Amino acid sequence: MPFAMRDGVRLYWKLDGAIDKPPLVLLNSIGTDMALWDAALPPLLGGFRLLRIDARGHGASDAPGGDYNMAMLADDVAAVMDAAGVAAAAVAGVSLGGMIAMQLALDHPSRVSALALICTSAAMDPAAWKTRIETVRTQGTGAIAEMAVGRFLSARFAAQHPEIADSLKRAIVAQSDAGYAGAGAAIRDMTLADRIAAITVPVLVVTGDVDVSTPLVGHGDRLLATLPGSRHVELASAHLPPIEAPAPLATALHRFLQPDAAKDEAADALFEAGLINRRRVLGDAWVDSSLAARTPFNADFQAMITRIAWNEVWGRPGLDDRTRRLLVLAITVSLGRWEEFALHVRAGLSRGGFTRDELKEVLMQTAIYAGVPAANTAFAEAGRIIADLDKDSE
């Protein structure tokens, strides 16, 4: 097992991946060890050489007594990088790991090329951490394990994966009380908020949409406001995206740390071109509402259909908009896609894309070729929309 020694403390580390890949340091949250990143390793190894570290007080690293501080933990990371032969690297840290990453960028700026700050903060509630530390030092980590796991994972994920929730709880119970309390003191006493404006490397801020420990509001947003030029990605996750959303997190890290400017520019151009067609056919109000309703779960899908369906297909010159609208109506009736049918009926009638008589003729024809029950439902759906439009025009 590889260990680095610093001030008499053994620090466990592991280096994975091809030697020709750029290095990426992965730091764990309080209460976890390097295994936090296990599910994210496969999608990351194709692009990076990964250096994982058990923070002081965690995993196989030593857990000396007393209070730790962020400078101490950042110096530990620098010592491990020396031992692994990594002069400089991008650093991705979750929670406590993100705090250590910021401290490392401040104290050892030449060692850090970029930061990915995942579900973390530059300032936490000292009183809450004081209470937690006292609990751990008097009652042990078992007293806070249930609470910690409840904040680590979303309720839905924990219910679907009890084996993961139980494993996290067992790991916290098994962790050194001194190690947890010492790391907690580093969180309690950190002074990052007053200093991080000095960080000049590229920064990605990753938040979880159901993270209650370091949500966007009050934590992520302050990082984004303080760190010039920082970018933001929101994932469908609670406090530990490497466990709950490993593939989306890996994708975000790839896009941030290994950008393809030409590809991104081309994708942006296709999206903007598709958006022009989408607005022309459906109207600004509907498109603005749809874009505002994007979530971490469906944002990529929305971008794809805008680039491909709305740019590539609706932008082709071979058919005019009216013909394409009527084709969409016939196809959606035939397939029973009533939400899409209603969208295009409303947009077409309200924006002059076709007349009510033309809509009727399309539905009459679909009755023959797609079946009377489908056309019957279509007439009912269209009738409700027409009634709504008439009411709106009164």
C-alpha positions in Angstrom: 0.0 0.0 0.0 1.5 3.4 -1.0 1.8 5.9 1.9 3.2 9.4 2.1 4.6 10.6 5.4 4.1 14.2 6.6 4.9 15.3 10.1 4.8 11.7 11.2 1.4 11.0 9.8 0.9 8.3 7.2 -1.4 9.3 4.3 -2.8 6.6 2.0 -3.0 7.3 -1.7 -3.6 5.4 -4.9 -2.8 6.3 -8.5 -4.8 4.8 -11.4 -4.8 5.3 -15.1 -2.5 5.6 -18.1 0.7 7.6 -17.5 0.2 9.8 -20.6 -3.2 11.1 -19.3 -3.4 14.4 -17.4 -3.5 14.0 -13.7 -6.7 14.6 -11.7 -6.7 14.6 -7.9 -9.9 13.3 -6.2 -10.6 14.3 -2.6 -13.2 12.8 -0.4 -15.9 14.3 1.9 -15.8 14.1 5.7 -16.9 10.6 6.8 -15.9 8.9 3.6 -12.6 7.6 2.0 -11.3 7.3 -1.5 -13.9 4.6 -2.2 -16.4 7.5 -2.5 -15.1 7.8 -6.1 -15.4 4.1 -7.1 -18.5 4.4 -9.3 -17.0 7.4 -11.1 -13.7 5.8 -11.9 -14.7 3.9 -15.1 -15.9 7.0 -17.0 -13.0 9.1 -15.7 -10.1 6.7 -16.4 -10.4 7.1 -20.2 -9.4 10.7 -19.9 -7.3 11.1 -16.7 -4.7 9.6 -14.4 -6.5 9.6 -11.1 -4.8 10.3 -7.8 -7.1 9.4 -4.9 -6.2 10.3 -1.3 -7.6 9.2 2.1 -7.7 12.5 3.9 -6.0 12.6 7.3 -8.4 10.9 9.8 -10.1 8.9 7.1 -9.8 5.4 5.5 -6.3 3.9 5.7 -4.6 7.2 6.6 -3.6 7.9 10.2 -6.0 9.7 12.5 -4.0 11.8 15.0 -5.9 13.4 17.8 -6.6 17.1 18.2 -8.0 19.7 15.8 -7.0 19.7 12.2 -7.1 22.8 10.0 -7.4 23.4 6.2 -3.8 24.4 5.7 -2.7 21.1 7.3 -5.0 19.1 5.1 -3.9 21.0 2.0 -0.2 20.4 2.9 -1.1 16.7 3.2 -2.4 16.7 -0.4 0.8 18.5 -1.6 2.9 15.8 0.2 0.9 13.0 -1.5 1.3 14.7 -4.9 5.1 14.7 -4.3 5.1 11.1 -3.4 3.1 10.2 -6.5 5.3 12.3 -8.8 2.5 14.7 -9.7 3.9 18.2 -10.0 0.5 19.8 -10.8 -3.0 18.7 -11.4 -6.6 19.5 -11.6 -8.3 18.9 -8.3 -11.9 17.7 -7.7 -13.1 17.6 -4.2 -16.5 16.8 -2.6 -17.6 18.7 0.5 -14.5 18.7 2.8 -12.5 17.7 -0.3 -13.7 20.8 -2.1 -12.6 23.0 0.9 -9.2 21.4 0.9 -8.9 21.9 -2.8 -9.6 25.7 -2.4 -7.0 25.8 0.4 -4.5 24.0 -1.8 -5.1 26.5 -4.7 -4.4 29.3 -2.3 -1.4 27.9 -0.4 0.2 26.0 -3.3 -1.0 27.8 -6.5 1.6 26.2 -8.7 0.3 22.7 -7.9 -3.3 23.4 -9.1 -4.3 23.8 -12.7 -8.1 23.8 -12.2 -10.7 23.2 -9.5 -13.9 21.2 -9.5 -15.8 22.2 -6.3 -18.5 19.6 -5.7 -21.2 20.1 -3.2 -19.0 22.3 -1.0 -18.8 25.7 0.5 -16.3 28.3 1.6 -18.2 28.9 4.9 -20.3 26.6 7.1 -22.1 27.2 10.4 -19.5 27.0 13.1 -22.0 26.5 15.9 -23.5 23.5 14.1 -20.1 21.9 13.6 -19.0 22.7 17.2 -22.0 20.7 18.4 -21.3 17.8 16.0 -17.7 17.7 17.0 -18.6 17.6 20.7 -21.1 14.8 20.0 -18.5 12.7 18.2 -15.9 13.2 20.9 -18.2 12.3 23.7 -20.4 9.6 22.0 -18.5 8.5 19.0 -19.3 8.6 15.3 -22.1 6.2 15.7 -24.1 9.0 17.3 -24.1 11.0 14.1 -24.0 8.2 11.4 -27.7 8.1 10.7 -27.9 11.9 10.4 -24.9 12.1 8.2 -26.1 9.4 5.7 -29.5 11.1 5.6 -27.7 14.2 4.3 -25.3 12.3 2.1 -28.0 10.7 -0.1 -31.4 11.6 -1.3 -34.3 9.7 0.3 -35.2 8.1 -3.0 -31.7 6.9 -3.8 -31.2 5.5 -0.3 -34.5 3.6 -0.6 -33.5 2.2 -3.9 -30.0 1.3 -2.8 -30.1 0.3 0.9 -26.8 -1.5 0.5 -25.1 1.7 -0.3 -26.7 3.7 2.5 -25.9 0.9 5.0 -22.3 0.7 3.8 -21.9 4.5 4.2 -23.3 4.2 7.7 -21.1 1.4 8.7 -18.0 3.3 7.4 -18.9 6.3 9.5 -19.4 4.1 12.6 -16.1 2.5 11.9 -14.2 5.7 11.4 -11.9 7.0 14.0 -13.7 9.4 16.4 -10.5 11.5 16.6 -10.2 11.6 12.8 -13.8 12.7 12.2 -13.7 15.3 15.0 -10.3 16.6 13.8 -11.6 17.1 10.2 -14.8 18.6 11.6 -12.7 21.2 13.4 -11.1 22.2 10.1 -14.5 22.8 8.7 -15.6 24.7 11.8 -12.6 27.0 11.8 -12.0 27.5 8.0 -11.5 31.1 6.7 -11.8 30.4 3.0 -14.7 32.9 2.3 -12.4 35.8 2.9 -9.6 34.5 0.6 -11.0 32.6 -2.3 -11.3 35.6 -4.6 -7.6 35.3 -5.0 -8.0 31.9 -6.8 -7.2 32.4 -10.5 -7.4 28.9 -12.0 -10.6 27.8 -13.9 -13.3 26.7 -11.5 -16.3 24.4 -11.9 -18.9 24.6 -9.2 -21.1 21.4 -9.0 -24.2 21.5 -6.9 -26.8 18.8 -6.2 -30.5 19.7 -6.8 -31.5 18.0 -3.6 -28.4 18.7 -1.5 -29.4 20.0 1.9 -25.9 20.4 3.3 -24.4 22.7 0.7 -27.2 23.7 -1.7 -26.8 26.2 -4.5 -28.6 28.9 -2.5 -26.4 30.1 0.3 -23.3 28.0 -0.7 -22.8 27.3 -4.4 -24.1 30.7 -5.4 -21.6 32.4 -3.2 -18.7 30.4 -4.7 -19.9 31.4 -8.2 -20.2 35.1 -7.2 -16.8 35.2 -5.6 -14.7 33.1 -8.1 -14.4 35.1 -11.3 -15.4 33.2 -14.4 -16.5 30.1 -12.6 -18.9 27.7 -14.3 -21.9 25.9 -12.7 -23.4 22.5 -13.3 -26.3 21.2 -11.3 -26.7 17.4 -11.0 -29.7 15.3 -9.9 -28.1 14.3 -6.6 -27.9 15.0 -2.9 -24.5 15.7 -1.2 -22.4 12.9 -2.8 -22.7 13.0 -6.6 -19.8 10.5 -7.1 -22.2 7.9 -5.6 -25.6 9.2 -6.7 -24.7 10.6 -10.1 -21.3 9.2 -11.1 -21.8 9.3 -14.9 -23.2 12.8 -15.1 -20.4 14.0 -12.8 -17.8 12.4 -14.9 -19.3 14.0 -18.0 -19.2 17.4 -16.4 -15.6 16.9 -15.4 -14.6 15.8 -18.9 -16.3 18.8 -20.5 -14.8 21.2 -18.0 -11.2 19.9 -17.9 -10.9 18.6 -21.5 -13.0 21.0 -23.5 -13.2 20.8 -27.3 -13.7 24.4 -28.3 -14.5 23.6 -31.9 -17.0 21.0 -31.0 -18.6 23.1 -28.3 -18.8 26.1 -30.7 -20.4 23.9 -33.4 -23.0 22.5 -30.9 -23.8 26.0 -29.7 -24.3 27.2 -33.3 -26.7 24.3 -34.0 -28.6 24.9 -30.8 -29.1 28.6 -31.6 -30.1 27.8 -35.2 -32.6 25.3 -33.9 -34.0 27.7 -31.3 -34.8 30.2 -34.1 -37.0 27.5 -35.8 -38.5 26.4 -32.6 -39.5 29.9 -31.7 -40.9 30.5 -35.2 -43.1 27.4 -35.0 -44.1 27.3 -31.3 -43.8 30.9 -30.2 -41.5 32.7 -27.8 -43.8 32.2 -24.7 -43.9 28.4 -25.0 -40.1 28.1 -25.8 -39.2 30.4 -22.9 -41.3 28.3 -20.6 -39.8 25.1 -21.8 -36.3 26.3 -21.4 -37.0 27.6 -17.9 -38.4 24.2 -16.9 -35.1 22.4 -17.8 -33.7 20.2 -15.1 -30.4 18.3 -14.7 -32.3 15.2 -15.8 -33.7 16.6 -19.1 -31.4 19.4 -20.1 -29.3 17.3 -22.5 -32.4 15.9 -24.1 -33.8 19.4 -24.6 -30.5 20.5 -26.2 -30.4 17.5 -28.5 -33.9 18.0 -29.9 -33.2 21.7 -30.4 -30.0 21.0 -32.3 -31.4 18.1 -34.4 -35.2 18.1 -34.7 -35.6 21.9 -34.8 -32.5 22.8 -36.7 -31.8 19.8 -38.9 -35.4 18.8 -39.8 -37.5 22.0 -39.3 -34.7 23.9 -41.0 -34.7 21.9 -44.2 -36.0 23.8 -47.3 -37.8 20.9 -48.9 -41.2 21.5 -47.1 -42.8 24.6 -45.8 -43.8 25.0 -42.2 -47.5 24.4 -42.9 -46.8 21.0 -44.5 -44.5 20.0 -41.7 -47.1 21.0 -39.1 -49.7 18.9 -40.7 -47.4 16.0 -41.0 -46.6 16.2 -37.3 -50.4 16.2 -36.5 -51.0 13.1 -38.6 -48.0 11.2 -37.1 -48.8 12.1 -33.5 -52.4 11.0 -33.9 -51.3 7.8 -35.5 -48.9 7.1 -32.6 -51.2 8.4 -29.9 -48.7 11.0 -28.8 -51.4 13.4 -27.4 -49.2 15.8 -25.5 -47.2 16.6 -28.7 -50.4 16.6 -30.7 -51.9 19.2 -28.4 -48.8 21.3 -28.5 -48.8 21.5 -32.3 -52.5 22.0 -32.6 -52.4 24.9 -30.2 -49.3 26.4 -31.8 -50.6 25.9 -35.3 -54.0 27.4 -34.8 -52.9 30.3 -32.6 -50.0 31.3 -34.9 -51.8 30.9 -38.3 -49.9 27.7 -39.2 -53.0 26.1 -40.6 -56.8 26.6 -40.5 -59.4 24.7 -38.5 -60.7 23.2 -41.8 -57.2 21.9 -42.6 -56.9 20.4 -39.2 -60.3 18.7 -39.7 -59.2 17.2 -43.0 -56.0 15.8 -41.5 -58.0 14.1 -38.8 -60.5 12.8 -41.3 -57.7 11.2 -43.3 -56.0 9.7 -40.2 -59.3 8.1 -39.3 -59.0 6.0 -42.5 -55.2 5.3 -42.3 -54.6 5.2 -38.5 -58.0 4.2 -37.2 -61.3 5.7 -36.1 -60.5 5.4 -32.3 -57.3 7.5 -32.8 -59.1 10.1 -34.8 -61.9 10.2 -32.3 -59.5 11.0 -29.5 -57.8 13.6 -31.7 -61.1 15.4 -32.5 -61.8 15.5 -28.8 -58.4 16.9 -27.9 -58.5 19.4 -30.7 -62.0 20.4 -29.8 -60.9 21.3 -26.2 -58.0 23.4 -27.6 -60.3 25.2 -30.0 -62.7 26.0 -27.2 -59.9 27.4 -25.1 -58.7 29.6 -28.0 -62.2 30.9 -28.6 -62.6 31.7 -24.9 -59.2 33.5 -24.9 -60.2 35.6 -27.9 -63.5 36.8 -26.3 
